């Protein structure tokens, strides 16, 4: 770990003063952007708005705000927008996104009525990724206001479909100026040198008259917290009695309801991001297991329940035969994010993040092998290859040293299952701004990810009551300031 130079130390003093002066305005901008329910939905596409009107509104608002602040902007056919500062012939990029996952259930606060409390901002997208996205704009303001001179122009790129396949920056990379190098500000600190491959697979599973009506989950890449099934051939009293006979741990998350004569069985899990399943609990296999152990289904419904329970037995693919691991990128993760009725039964939508040493074809073969005993098969796949940059690459070394130097930490670059725009934007690397997301990595002075007014199991990206710490966002901006100054010099020197 190097030391900050005298000029860098002086710069951070000026940065801290600038941030303190603009804190209220920064919060106001995040609240403004989070209030837009910008869920990407290509089925709502309109001319110039390929991801629907709300994403278009979010991108338009970002452009308006940048222009209010005096920055040049570019629009890219509704897929993305750019905000520019500086006069260099080549660009350094800061890439993030303004779309969000659907709100989902179990919020204690309205997801699109954001507020600030105790130094935290709550609302869908506050953490992933509108808080950091506003930070990118504020970096440009800060550099301009503090009179810094860069050899490169800085280009902030906001996409509109990161959560739904990254068609936003795929389009951008083909039709718009690609920076010489970009930092993707949509992940954890410190440096992300490897991202697992991403396989989206849809399984078709035969089902009987009960399971064929099962509908659960909100997004393939979000762990579902709730699953409910109607059981018309059973009474409420019978379900209560059957639940009482379940193993204690399972029975504690299963409940029966009777509303207007309709009897249902429900499972309660813990939501979260599919790439980070620690601490989550998928409600779909919980419900399936309860149906099996309480002997509430038979025939093809029983087979469908067994298929769901087995394939989703763990978030690491153990029950599906897809469990894989390597030293470079860790364990495979597998999330069953959505179940929907289908003419031939049900479809199960899987989000799989697999190690860099694995091929997606072997995983598809394993899934077919697991589904076949239940009469099922893989009917659709989408695939993104892994991302890998050597740990000794000069860019990785520079960013890693900057993080440790500014924060006073001793950490290592990491691999993750989360996919970012680094998959589709050439010459890009993911670097922050999230603290506390990588197991075992703590940073002096970082604020807890969950404030006291948010209950256990809430507050995470893709979960209910999503929050972000303002102090942590400011700490990330201090890191980005030094990183960009150093990166500009590195690239200018070849």
C-alpha positions in Angstrom: 0.0 0.0 0.0 1.4 3.4 -1.0 0.8 6.7 0.7 -1.2 9.7 -0.4 1.0 12.4 -1.9 0.8 15.9 -0.3 -1.3 17.1 -3.3 -3.7 14.2 -2.9 -4.0 14.8 0.9 -4.8 18.5 0.2 -7.3 17.5 -2.5 -9.2 15.3 -0.1 -9.5 18.1 2.4 -11.0 20.3 -0.3 -13.3 17.4 -1.4 -14.6 16.9 2.2 -15.4 20.6 2.4 -17.2 20.5 -1.0 -19.2 17.4 0.0 -20.3 19.0 3.3 -21.4 22.1 1.4 -23.5 20.0 -1.1 -24.9 17.3 1.2 -28.5 18.5 1.2 -28.5 19.0 -2.5 -27.0 15.5 -3.1 -29.8 14.0 -0.9 -32.5 15.9 -2.7 -31.3 14.6 -6.1 -31.2 11.0 -5.0 -34.8 11.4 -3.6 -35.9 12.9 -6.9 -34.5 10.1 -9.0 -35.6 7.3 -6.6 -39.2 8.5 -6.8 -39.4 7.4 -10.5 -40.5 3.7 -10.7 -38.1 3.0 -13.5 -38.6 -0.8 -14.0 -37.3 -1.7 -17.4 -40.0 -3.4 -19.5 -39.5 -3.9 -23.2 -43.2 -4.8 -23.6 -44.0 -1.2 -22.9 -41.5 0.1 -25.6 -42.4 3.3 -27.4 -40.5 5.2 -30.2 -37.4 6.5 -28.5 -38.2 4.6 -25.3 -37.2 0.9 -25.8 -37.6 0.1 -22.1 -40.9 1.8 -21.4 -42.0 5.2 -20.3 -40.7 5.2 -16.7 -37.1 4.3 -17.7 -37.4 7.1 -20.3 -38.5 9.5 -17.6 -35.5 8.5 -15.4 -33.1 9.0 -18.2 -34.7 12.3 -19.2 -34.6 13.6 -15.7 -30.9 12.8 -15.5 -30.3 14.8 -18.6 -32.4 17.7 -17.4 -30.5 17.8 -14.1 -27.1 17.7 -15.8 -28.1 20.5 -18.1 -29.4 22.5 -15.1 -25.9 22.2 -13.7 -24.3 23.3 -17.0 -23.0 20.1 -18.4 -23.1 18.9 -22.0 -25.2 15.8 -22.6 -25.9 13.2 -25.3 -28.8 10.9 -25.7 -28.5 7.5 -27.3 -31.9 6.5 -28.8 -33.5 5.9 -25.4 -31.0 3.1 -24.5 -28.6 5.4 -22.5 -27.5 8.9 -21.9 -24.1 10.6 -21.4 -23.0 13.6 -19.4 -19.7 15.1 -20.3 -17.0 17.3 -18.7 -13.6 18.2 -19.9 -11.8 18.8 -23.1 -9.6 15.7 -23.7 -9.6 14.0 -27.0 -10.3 10.6 -25.3 -12.8 9.7 -22.6 -12.6 8.0 -19.2 -16.1 6.6 -18.5 -18.2 6.2 -15.3 -21.0 3.8 -16.1 -24.1 2.9 -14.1 -27.8 2.5 -14.6 -31.1 4.1 -13.7 -33.5 1.1 -14.1 -34.5 -0.8 -11.0 -35.9 -4.2 -10.2 -39.7 -4.4 -9.4 -40.5 -3.4 -5.8 -41.9 -6.7 -4.8 -43.7 -7.4 -1.5 -43.1 -6.9 2.3 -42.1 -3.3 2.2 -42.8 -1.5 5.5 -42.4 1.9 3.7 -43.7 2.9 0.2 -40.9 1.9 -2.3 -41.3 5.0 -4.5 -41.9 7.6 -1.7 -38.2 7.9 -0.7 -37.0 9.6 2.4 -33.9 10.3 4.4 -33.6 9.3 8.0 -30.6 9.0 10.3 -28.2 9.4 7.4 -29.8 6.8 5.2 -32.0 7.1 2.1 -34.8 4.5 1.7 -36.5 3.6 -1.6 -36.3 1.1 -4.5 -33.1 1.9 -6.3 -31.5 4.0 -3.6 -28.5 1.6 -3.4 -28.9 -0.2 -6.8 -28.1 2.1 -8.5 -29.5 5.6 -8.3 -27.5 6.7 -5.2 -24.2 5.8 -6.9 -25.5 7.2 -10.2 -26.1 10.6 -8.7 -22.6 10.3 -7.2 -21.1 10.1 -10.7 -22.8 13.3 -11.7 -21.5 15.0 -8.5 -18.0 13.9 -9.3 -18.1 16.0 -12.5 -19.5 18.9 -10.4 -16.7 18.5 -7.9 -13.9 18.3 -10.4 -15.2 21.4 -12.2 -15.8 23.4 -9.0 -12.4 22.5 -7.6 -10.7 23.6 -10.8 -9.0 20.2 -11.6 -7.5 19.6 -15.0 -7.7 16.2 -16.7 -5.9 15.0 -19.8 -9.0 13.0 -20.6 -12.7 14.0 -20.9 -14.9 12.4 -18.3 -18.1 10.7 -19.6 -20.8 9.6 -17.3 -23.0 6.9 -19.0 -26.4 6.0 -17.6 -28.1 2.9 -19.0 -31.8 1.9 -18.8 -31.8 -1.9 -18.8 -29.0 -3.3 -16.6 -31.5 -5.3 -14.5 -33.1 -7.0 -17.5 -30.2 -8.2 -19.7 -28.0 -5.1 -20.4 -29.4 -4.4 -23.8 -28.9 -0.7 -22.9 -25.1 -0.7 -23.0 -24.9 -3.5 -25.6 -26.6 -1.0 -27.9 -24.4 1.9 -26.6 -21.2 -0.1 -27.3 -22.3 -0.6 -30.9 -23.6 2.9 -31.6 -22.0 5.4 -29.3 -18.5 6.6 -28.3 -16.8 3.9 -26.1 -14.4 5.4 -23.6 -10.8 4.5 -23.5 -11.4 3.0 -20.2 -14.5 2.9 -17.9 -15.2 2.4 -14.2 -18.5 0.7 -13.6 -19.9 2.2 -10.4 -22.4 -0.6 -9.7 -20.8 -3.1 -7.4 -18.9 -3.6 -4.2 -15.5 -2.3 -3.2 -12.6 -3.0 -3.6 -11.7 -4.1 -7.2 -13.8 -6.7 -9.0 -11.3 -8.6 -11.2 -13.7 -11.5 -12.1 -17.4 -11.9 -12.7 -19.0 -15.3 -13.0 -20.8 -16.3 -16.1 -24.5 -15.7 -16.2 -26.9 -18.3 -17.4 -30.7 -17.6 -17.5 -32.4 -20.9 -18.0 -36.2 -21.6 -18.2 -37.4 -25.0 -17.2 -40.7 -26.4 -18.2 -42.1 -28.8 -15.6 -45.4 -30.8 -16.0 -47.9 -30.1 -13.2 -51.4 -31.1 -12.2 -54.5 -28.9 -11.6 -53.1 -27.4 -8.4 -49.4 -26.5 -9.2 -50.3 -25.5 -12.7 -51.8 -22.3 -11.2 -48.7 -21.5 -9.1 -47.3 -17.9 -9.7 -44.5 -16.6 -7.5 -41.5 -14.2 -7.7 -41.0 -10.8 -9.3 -37.7 -11.0 -11.1 -35.3 -13.8 -12.1 -32.4 -12.2 -10.3 -34.3 -11.5 -7.0 -34.8 -14.2 -4.3 -38.6 -14.4 -3.8 -39.8 -13.9 -0.3 -43.4 -15.1 -0.8 -45.1 -18.0 -2.5 -48.8 -18.9 -2.2 -50.9 -21.7 -3.7 -54.7 -22.2 -3.7 -55.8 -25.6 -2.3 -59.5 -25.8 -3.2 -60.0 -29.4 -2.0 -58.9 -28.7 1.6 -60.3 -26.8 4.5 -58.6 -24.1 6.5 -58.8 -26.3 9.6 -57.2 -29.2 7.8 -54.3 -27.0 6.6 -53.7 -25.7 10.1 -53.5 -29.2 11.4 -51.1 -30.3 8.7 -48.9 -27.3 9.3 -48.7 -28.2 13.0 -47.3 -31.6 12.0 -44.4 -30.2 9.9 -40.9 -30.0 11.2 -40.5 -27.0 13.4 -38.3 -24.9 11.1 -40.5 -25.5 8.1 -43.8 -25.0 10.0 -42.5 -21.7 11.3 -42.5 -20.2 7.7 -45.8 -21.8 6.5 -49.2 -20.4 7.0 -52.8 -21.0 5.9 -55.4 -18.4 5.0 -59.1 -18.5 4.2 -60.4 -15.4 2.3 -63.9 -15.4 0.9 -64.1 -19.1 1.0 -60.8 -19.7 -0.8 -58.1 -21.6 1.1 -54.5 -21.0 0.5 -51.1 -22.1 1.7 -48.2 -19.6 1.9 -44.5 -19.7 2.5 -42.5 -16.8 3.8 -38.8 -16.5 2.9 -36.2 -13.7 2.9 -35.7 -11.6 -0.3 -32.4 -10.5 -1.7 -30.1 -10.3 -4.7 -29.7 -13.7 -6.5 -25.9 -13.2 -6.8 -25.5 -12.8 -3.0 -27.8 -15.5 -1.5 -26.2 -15.5 2.0 -28.9 -14.7 4.4 -31.8 -15.1 1.9 -34.4 -17.9 1.8 -36.3 -18.8 -1.3 -40.1 -19.1 -0.6 -40.7 -21.4 -3.7 -38.9 -24.5 -2.4 -40.2 -23.9 1.1 -43.8 -24.0 -0.3 -43.0 -27.1 -2.4 -41.5 -28.9 0.6 -44.5 -28.1 2.8 -46.9 -29.5 0.1 -44.8 -32.7 0.0 -44.4 -33.2 3.7 -48.0 -32.3 4.6 -49.2 -34.7 1.9 -51.4 -32.0 0.3 -50.8 -32.9 -3.4 -50.6 -36.1 -5.4 -50.0 -37.3 -8.9 -48.5 -34.8 -11.3 -48.8 -32.1 -8.7 -46.6 -34.1 -6.3 -44.0 -34.6 -9.0 -44.0 -30.9 -9.8 -43.5 -30.1 -6.1 -40.7 -32.6 -5.8 -39.0 -31.1 -8.8 -39.2 -27.6 -7.3 -38.0 -28.7 -3.9 -35.1 -30.7 -5.4 -33.9 -28.3 -8.1 -34.0 -25.4 -5.6 -32.8 -27.3 -2.6 -29.9 -24.9 -2.1 -28.9 -21.6 -3.7 -25.7 -23.3 -4.9 -27.2 -25.8 -7.3 -26.7 -28.9 -5.2 -30.1 -30.3 -6.0 -29.9 -29.6 -9.7 -26.5 -31.1 -10.3 -25.1 -27.7 -11.2 -23.0 -27.1 -8.1 -19.5 -25.9 -9.2 -16.6 -24.0 -7.6 -13.1 -22.8 -8.5 -10.4 -20.9 -6.7 -10.6 -17.9 -9.0 -14.3 -17.1 -8.7 -15.8 -19.2 -5.9 -19.1 -21.1 -5.8 -21.8 -21.2 -8.4 -25.1 -19.6 -7.3 -28.5 -20.6 -8.6 -31.8 -18.8 -7.9 -35.3 -19.8 -8.9 -36.7 -16.3 -9.1 -40.0 -16.9 -10.9 -42.6 -19.6 -11.3 -45.4 -19.0 -13.7 -48.3 -21.1 -15.2 -47.7 -22.6 -18.6 -50.0 -24.5 -21.0 -48.1 -27.7 -20.2 -47.5 -27.1 -16.5 -45.3 -24.5 -15.0 -42.1 -22.6 -16.0 -39.3 -22.1 -13.5 -37.0 -19.2 -14.4 -33.4 -19.7 -13.1 -30.6 -17.2 -12.6 -27.3 -19.0 -12.5 -23.9 -17.3 -11.8 -21.2 -19.8 -12.6 -17.4 -19.9 -12.1 -15.0 -18.8 -14.8 -13.7 -22.4 -15.3 -17.2 -23.7 -16.2 -19.1 -23.7 -19.5 -22.8 -22.9 -19.8 -23.4 -25.9 -21.9 -22.4 -28.4 -19.2 -24.9 -26.6 -16.9 -27.7 -26.8 -19.4 -27.0 -30.6 -19.7 -27.1 -30.9 -15.9 -30.4 -29.1 -15.7 -31.9 -31.3 -18.3 -30.7 -34.3 -16.4 -32.2 -33.1 -13.2 -35.6 -32.2 -14.8 -36.0 -35.3 -17.0 -37.1 -37.7 -14.1 -40.0 -35.3 -13.5 -40.9 -35.0 -17.2 -39.3 -31.6 -17.5 -36.7 -29.9 -19.7 -34.8 -26.7 -20.4 -36.8 -24.8 -23.0 -35.0 -21.4 -23.2 -31.6 -20.0 -22.3 -29.7 -16.7 -22.4 -26.0 -16.6 -21.7 -23.3 -14.1 -20.8 -19.7 -15.2 -20.6 -17.5 -14.6 -17.5 -15.4 -11.5 -17.2 -11.8 -11.8 -16.0 -8.9 -9.3 -15.6 -5.6 -10.6 -14.1 -4.9 -9.5 -10.6 -1.5 -8.1 -11.6 -3.0 -5.9 -14.4 -1.8 -2.3 -13.9 -5.4 -1.1 -13.8 -6.3 -3.6 -11.0 -3.1 -2.7 -9.1 -3.8 1.0 -9.3 -7.4 0.8 -8.2 -6.7 -1.7 -5.5 -3.9 0.4 -4.1 -6.0 3.5 -4.2 -8.8 1.9 -2.2 -6.5 0.6 0.5 -4.6 3.9 0.6 -7.6 6.2 0.9 -9.4 3.9 3.4 -6.5 2.7 5.4 -7.4 -0.9 4.7 -5.6 -4.0 3.6 -7.8 -5.9 1.1 -7.6 -8.0 -2.1 -9.3 -7.8 -5.4 -12.4 -10.1 -5.5 -14.6 -12.2 -7.8 -18.4 -12.1 -7.6 -21.5 -13.5 -9.1 -23.1 -10.2 -9.7 -23.1 -9.1 -13.3 -22.5 -5.5 -14.2 -22.1 -3.4 -17.4 -18.5 -4.6 -17.5 -19.9 -7.6 -19.3 -21.0 -5.5 -22.3 -19.0 -2.3 -22.3 -15.5 -2.8 -23.7 -12.5 -1.8 -21.5 -14.5 -1.6 -18.3 -13.9 -2.7 -14.8 -16.2 -2.7 -11.8 -15.0 -0.7 -8.7 -17.4 0.1 -5.9 -19.2 2.0 -4.5 -20.7 -0.6 -2.1 -19.1 -1.2 1.3 -19.7 -4.3 3.3 -20.9 -6.5 0.4 -17.8 -8.8 0.1 -17.6 -11.3 3.0 -14.6 -10.6 5.2 -13.9 -7.1 3.7 -14.5 -4.3 6.2 -13.4 -0.7 5.9 -12.6 1.6 8.8 -15.4 4.1 9.4 -18.0 2.5 7.1 -21.6 2.7 8.2 -23.7 -0.5 8.7 -25.6 -1.5 5.6 -28.9 -1.7 7.6 -30.0 1.2 9.9 -31.8 0.5 13.2 -35.2 1.6 11.8 -35.1 -1.3 9.2 -35.9 -4.7 10.5 -33.7 -7.8 10.0 -33.8 -9.2 6.5 -34.7 -5.8 4.9 -32.7 -3.0 3.4 -30.6 -4.9 0.8 -30.5 -4.2 -3.0 -33.4 -6.1 -4.7 -35.0 -6.6 -1.2 -37.7 -4.8 0.6 -37.0 -1.4 2.2 -33.8 -0.9 0.2 -31.5 1.7 1.8 -28.2 3.4 1.2 -25.9 5.2 3.6 -25.1 8.8 2.6 -21.8 8.7 4.5 -20.8 5.5 2.7 -21.6 7.2 -0.7 -19.5 10.2 0.3 -16.7 7.8 1.3 -16.9 6.2 -2.1 -16.6 9.6 -3.8 -13.3 10.3 -1.9 -12.0 7.0 -3.3 -13.2 7.8 -6.8 -11.5 11.3 -6.8 -8.1 9.9 -6.1 -8.6 6.9 -8.4 -9.6 9.1 -11.3 -6.7 11.5 -10.8 -4.3 8.6 -10.8 -6.0 6.8 -13.7 -6.0 10.0 -15.8 -2.2 10.2 -15.2 -1.6 6.5 -15.9 -3.5 6.6 -19.2 -1.9 9.9 -20.3 1.5 8.3 -19.7 0.6 5.3 -21.9 
